[in-house]
Amino acid sequence: MLNQPQSTGQENISTVVNAFIVKTDAAGKENLIPVNVGTAVKSGDVLEYQGLFTNNGDRIRTMEVTLTISNDAEFTGFLSPKTAKGSADGQRFVNMPIRINVGGQVQNLAFGSYKALRWTVEDVGLGGTAVVKYRAKIK
């Protein structure tokens, strides 16, 4: 269920993706429960995926990082930073929201049809870590 991230065009980058079940308590406060091998994830659960990209080399001026969205999940529209580009096929990335033409009408592509998200991360110093995240609902 954990997505395999990609760090494009950069060496000396350590990549970790963590997943958390998003739970809301009686007071309306969100809690993130870490997902591990023994965690039961069921249909309807919302997971937050956090990609951590740590620079183990020289300062990075710009890098692109991509997180795929599992076929068993649907993107909810929540992401951070908000500057990500989206993809409906995992290959071509465009500014969000993705716009499509249906019967001559231009409309937003449903978030459930997104397959991947890509961020451009800038100025990551030696030992610095960039964090990107999104949420998806399990089908």
TORMAR-112167 format. One line per field, with one value per residue: residue number from 1; chain; x, y, z of N, C-alpha, C, O in turn. Coordinates in steps of 0.001 Angstrom, whole numbers, plus 500000, padded with zeros to 6 digits. Layout:
gudren [NUM ...]
miti [A ...]
n.c1 [X ...]
n.c2 [Y ...]
n.c3 [Z ...]
ca.c1 [X ...]
ca.c2 [Y ...]
ca.c3 [Z ...]
c.c1 [X ...]
c.c2 [Y ...]
c.c3 [Z ...]
o.c1 [X ...]
o.c2 [Y ...]
o.c3 [Z ...]
END
This chain:
gudren [1 2 3 4 5 6 7 8 9 10 11 12 13 14 15 16 17 18 19 20 21 22 23 24 25 26 27 28 29 30 31 32 33 34 35 36 37 38 39 40 41 42 43 44 45 46 47 48 49 50 51 52 53 54 55 56 57 58 59 60 61 62 63 64 65 66 67 68 69 70 71 72 73 74 75 76 77 78 79 80 81 82 83 84 85 86 87 88 89 90 91 92 93 94 95 96 97 98 99 100 101 102 103 104 105 106 107 108 109 110 111 112 113 114 115 116 117 118 119 120 121 122 123 124 125 126 127 128 129 130 131 132 133 134 135 136 137 138 139]
miti [A A A A A A A A A A A A A A A A A A A A A A A A A A A A A A A A A A A A A A A A A A A A A A A A A A A A A A A A A A A A A A A A A A A A A A A A A A A A A A A A A A A A A A A A A A A A A A A A A A A A A A A A A A A A A A A A A A A A A A A A A A A A A A A A A A A A A A A A A A A]
n.c1 [500822 502134 503369 505769 508167 509666 512684 513693 516451 518438 521242 522553 520398 518385 515504 512388 509202 506420 503399 500233 497255 494494 492740 489888 489143 486632 486484 486998 489617 492359 494240 497254 497906 500528 501230 502097 503538 501729 499392 495951 494365 491536 488814 487682 489216 491252 494406 497457 500186 503586 506354 509768 512659 515971 518906 522048 524334 525962 524579 521290 519819 517458 515055 513005 510354 508409 505391 503581 500141 498395 496635 494652 493621 492191 492999 492454 492521 493858 497006 500472 503471 501199 501845 502095 502168 499815 499014 497259 497988 500419 502646 502622 502700 500805 499752 497641 494143 493702 492509 489936 488357 485080 482645 482698 482706 484742 486141 487030 489163 488186 489422 489847 490799 493427 496827 499425 501578 503620 506242 508206 511084 513015 516264 517651 519679 522862 522273 519720 516128 513418 509905 507030 503524 500437 496938 494924 492019 491153 489987]
n.c2 [498809 501167 503878 504044 506371 508697 510272 512575 512993 513532 512823 511437 511707 510803 508902 508625 507297 507788 506518 507385 506780 508872 510067 511405 512876 513051 515744 516886 517085 516273 513276 511575 508309 506109 503918 500571 497280 495688 497156 497550 498432 499748 499796 503020 504313 507195 507999 509626 510373 510915 512208 512226 513830 513770 515644 514494 515451 518034 521384 521639 523209 522972 520384 517738 515945 513030 511507 508586 507594 505064 502409 501435 503512 506839 510101 512818 515529 516966 518323 519099 520876 523249 523633 521552 519591 517753 514438 512473 510167 509381 510098 512574 515770 518428 521787 522089 522592 519619 520018 518939 518105 517437 516331 518776 520580 522198 520972 520275 517539 514713 514226 511569 510406 511075 510063 510518 512826 515729 517645 520620 521192 523529 524837 523061 522528 521012 518132 518956 518505 517970 518019 516533 516041 514182 513282 510331 508404 505137 502707]
n.c3 [500000 500433 498615 495981 495821 493509 492792 490668 488573 490509 492482 495526 497266 499913 500287 501847 502424 504359 505749 507065 508903 508836 511457 513092 516147 518810 519386 517021 516259 514203 514032 513323 512588 512554 509813 509683 509214 510695 510733 510282 507402 505925 503526 502744 504652 505187 504094 504863 502981 503344 501876 502350 501514 501681 501474 500859 499804 497923 498006 496754 494146 492635 492467 491237 492657 492796 493691 493447 493064 494507 492823 494387 495772 496089 495282 497463 497141 499015 499596 500163 499726 498181 495557 493723 490688 488743 487484 485150 483989 484955 483572 482097 483389 484704 485595 488456 489054 487041 483826 481652 478509 478036 476052 474670 476722 479061 481985 485445 486114 487948 491253 491959 489668 489381 489033 489861 491621 491391 492658 492532 494145 495857 496688 498745 501301 502322 504140 504561 504554 502445 502571 501306 500851 500597 500599 500439 499770 500656 498411]
ca.c1 [500000 502979 503767 507187 508444 510764 513395 514193 517605 519275 521961 522795 519131 517751 514060 511552 507776 505667 501949 499496 495795 493990 491573 489385 488572 485313 486596 487266 491058 492929 495395 497884 498300 501484 500915 503227 503157 500596 498263 494811 493856 490305 488127 487136 490244 492035 495816 498337 501511 504584 507637 510883 513784 517093 520084 523289 525447 526026 523307 520466 519051 516120 514838 511609 510022 507126 504758 502487 498920 498061 495369 493687 493293 491786 493491 491351 492689 494746 498422 501334 502988 500092 502378 502324 501505 499127 499051 496190 498564 501703 503721 502525 502305 500311 499268 496360 493500 493787 491293 489668 487232 484077 481493 482792 482740 485976 485844 488113 489228 487926 490647 489998 491455 494846 497707 500695 501773 505031 506610 509538 511615 514165 517203 517784 521086 523461 521598 518344 515076 512186 508762 505820 502503 499089 496021 494142 491012 491259 488772]
ca.c2 [500000 502355 504285 504143 507699 508853 511545 512622 513794 513918 511805 511806 512007 509693 509038 507822 507628 507298 506586 507541 506829 510136 509857 512619 512544 513625 517205 517347 517203 515191 512551 510729 507021 505511 502631 499648 495954 495157 498086 497191 499537 499248 500658 504226 505009 508232 507918 510725 509936 511970 511908 512987 513766 514358 515912 514005 515962 519487 522117 521408 524405 522554 518969 517332 514710 512514 510430 507968 507317 503655 502090 501096 504733 508017 511375 513597 516953 517536 518160 520152 522207 523341 523931 520328 519354 516475 513620 511483 508953 509109 510494 513993 516535 519770 522539 521630 521314 519128 520372 518053 518464 516373 516748 520189 521371 522078 520794 519712 516095 514260 513879 510119 509998 511442 508902 510914 514245 516107 518935 521163 521600 524404 525221 522103 522525 519769 517627 519456 517580 518524 517158 516730 515102 514199 512318 509503 507544 503758 502245]
ca.c3 [500000 500413 497282 495711 495288 492581 492834 489308 488222 491640 493227 496930 497934 500632 500156 502739 502371 505510 505589 508319 508828 509382 512323 513734 517450 519116 519408 515663 516029 513409 514542 512319 513151 511615 509193 509610 508728 511438 510742 509428 506589 505307 502565 503357 505428 504516 504445 504490 502571 503499 501247 502915 500594 502407 500664 501462 499000 497787 497978 495566 493797 492205 492149 491122 493364 492346 494451 492711 493825 494338 492151 495437 496509 495320 495788 498049 496860 500040 499345 500690 499401 497222 494228 492955 489409 488768 486281 485010 483423 485583 482663 481740 484568 484389 486753 488992 488760 485670 483081 480522 477652 477999 475248 474332 477955 479840 483403 486249 486240 489321 491972 491947 488422 489409 489211 490474 491936 491282 493223 492293 495444 495629 497748 499845 501697 502786 505329 504600 504135 501888 502876 500506 501326 500036 501213 499526 500402 500197 497716]
c.c1 [500866 503431 505273 507479 509581 511383 514111 515399 518516 519936 522109 521533 518633 516252 513350 510115 507113 504183 501300 498006 495359 492714 491181 488732 487250 485324 486891 488737 491554 494144 495929 498420 499260 501014 502198 502698 501909 499350 497171 494312 492652 489721 487496 488129 490913 493461 496520 499701 502449 505895 508701 512106 514950 518310 521334 524518 525456 524629 522580 519653 517619 516105 513344 511428 508597 506649 503608 501306 498507 496737 494271 493212 492899 492294 492309 491392 493578 496189 499182 502753 501958 500554 502606 501625 500887 499246 497904 496733 499913 502895 503762 501965 501935 499887 497897 495429 493695 492448 491160 488462 486299 482877 481502 482817 484069 485598 487056 488017 488990 489239 490904 490684 492933 495675 499027 500705 503265 505227 507992 509999 512892 514976 517179 519272 521563 522808 520159 517356 513878 511069 507607 504797 501200 498249 495217 493195 491105 489920 488189]
c.c2 [501255 502640 504331 505497 507653 510216 511655 513533 514184 512694 512309 512250 510732 509937 508087 508269 506981 507444 506617 507462 508121 509830 511188 512228 513281 515149 517781 517515 516001 514595 511681 509481 506358 504150 501810 498291 495427 496028 497620 498449 499003 500263 501836 504981 506069 508123 509199 510131 511129 511492 512817 512754 514521 514464 515475 514499 517473 520091 521862 522661 524030 521046 518721 516027 514325 511433 509902 507732 505889 503484 501758 502313 505848 509267 512203 515078 517643 517259 519323 519879 522175 523510 522704 520379 517967 515752 512620 510162 508571 509536 512000 514754 517955 520460 522033 522817 520930 519409 519422 518557 517263 516900 518230 521118 521133 521998 520213 518196 515729 513845 512373 509587 510377 510190 509239 512418 514538 517520 519333 521755 522398 524617 524293 521991 521151 519348 518090 518422 518356 517525 517544 515716 515263 513169 511597 508628 506154 503322 501027]
c.c3 [500000 498994 497169 495096 494287 492823 491504 489181 489369 492256 494659 497660 498608 500621 501104 502532 503572 505217 506966 508031 509503 510157 512952 515049 517665 519107 518023 515339 515235 514104 513418 513003 512162 511099 509175 509180 509417 511429 509782 508723 505845 504329 503295 504220 504565 505027 504031 504194 502681 502892 501826 502035 501227 501500 501420 500707 499005 497751 496657 495313 493425 491997 492048 491875 492996 493293 493615 493647 493493 493606 493151 496213 495546 496019 496284 497683 497878 499652 499946 500208 498274 495779 493354 491608 489492 487444 486305 484479 484037 484746 482402 482934 484167 485685 487168 489176 487293 485000 481892 479748 477574 477228 474902 475527 478680 481313 484122 486256 487704 489986 491961 490702 488370 489702 489896 490707 491879 491820 492716 493617 495187 496898 498960 500162 502129 504098 505459 504083 503625 502164 501966 500992 500575 500778 500143 500335 499789 499600 498409]
o.c1 [500388 503831 505972 507079 510351 510674 515047 515380 519314 519293 521820 521596 518476 515788 513663 509832 507229 503761 501758 497536 495801 491722 492040 487867 486806 484297 487017 489085 491219 494964 495156 499276 498860 500472 503244 501527 501094 498350 497437 493891 492715 490099 486856 487925 491118 493704 496222 500301 502154 506474 508561 512533 514934 518696 521646 525626 525017 523638 523187 518894 516672 517037 512533 512241 507706 507415 502768 501464 498295 495829 493090 492486 493224 492047 491281 490417 494014 496565 498623 503202 501864 499726 503264 500644 501375 499539 497613 496036 500486 504039 504823 500889 502644 499690 497097 495887 493833 491390 492141 487654 486689 482177 480451 482938 484468 484847 487989 486931 489538 490073 492058 491110 493622 495281 499680 499956 504083 504491 508849 509395 513742 514456 516751 520036 520761 522791 519450 517708 513386 511262 507244 505162 500900 498770 494878 493522 491132 488862 487168]
o.c2 [502319 501732 504621 505754 506694 511200 510899 514684 515108 511677 513468 513077 509701 511041 506898 509465 505774 508372 505963 508009 508430 509385 511998 511353 514041 515778 518994 518025 514857 515308 511112 509564 506068 503339 502273 498169 494770 495677 497332 499409 497948 501435 501668 506162 505873 508149 509782 509470 512214 510500 514040 511617 515750 513498 516009 514018 518112 519405 521869 523110 524693 520489 519396 515111 515169 510542 510664 507678 505552 504304 501793 502178 505813 509467 512285 515800 518772 516112 520388 518735 521207 523527 522818 521096 517106 516357 512005 509148 507544 509357 512620 514429 518604 519821 521605 523931 521789 519082 519131 519332 516196 517801 518868 522332 519987 522828 519720 517633 516372 513189 511946 508432 510033 509356 508355 513173 513704 518448 518476 522690 521988 524582 524675 521424 520230 520117 517663 517566 519275 516319 518716 514651 516312 512306 512156 508174 506001 503534 500497]
o.c3 [499605 498265 498140 493961 494231 493034 491242 489616 489210 492516 494955 498569 497954 500910 501163 502471 503781 504527 507903 507034 510610 509579 513300 515077 516804 518852 517858 514273 515545 514683 512647 513884 511035 511851 508720 508819 508769 512054 508616 509368 505213 504322 504333 504503 503367 506234 502988 505041 502179 503334 501799 501838 501307 500841 502484 500946 499961 497500 495586 496171 493849 491417 492683 491751 492900 493660 493136 494867 492328 493745 492808 497198 494360 497208 495612 497890 497655 499407 500205 500279 497520 494868 492320 491412 490224 486413 487331 484509 483674 485164 482480 483435 483398 486719 486336 489429 486423 485537 481208 480259 477099 477689 474846 475360 478885 481827 483488 486387 488599 489361 491954 490680 487410 490517 490452 490087 492268 491487 492497 494143 494396 498014 500049 499381 502285 505059 506370 503272 504279 502008 501860 501489 500005 501485 499100 501431 498568 500193 497971]
END
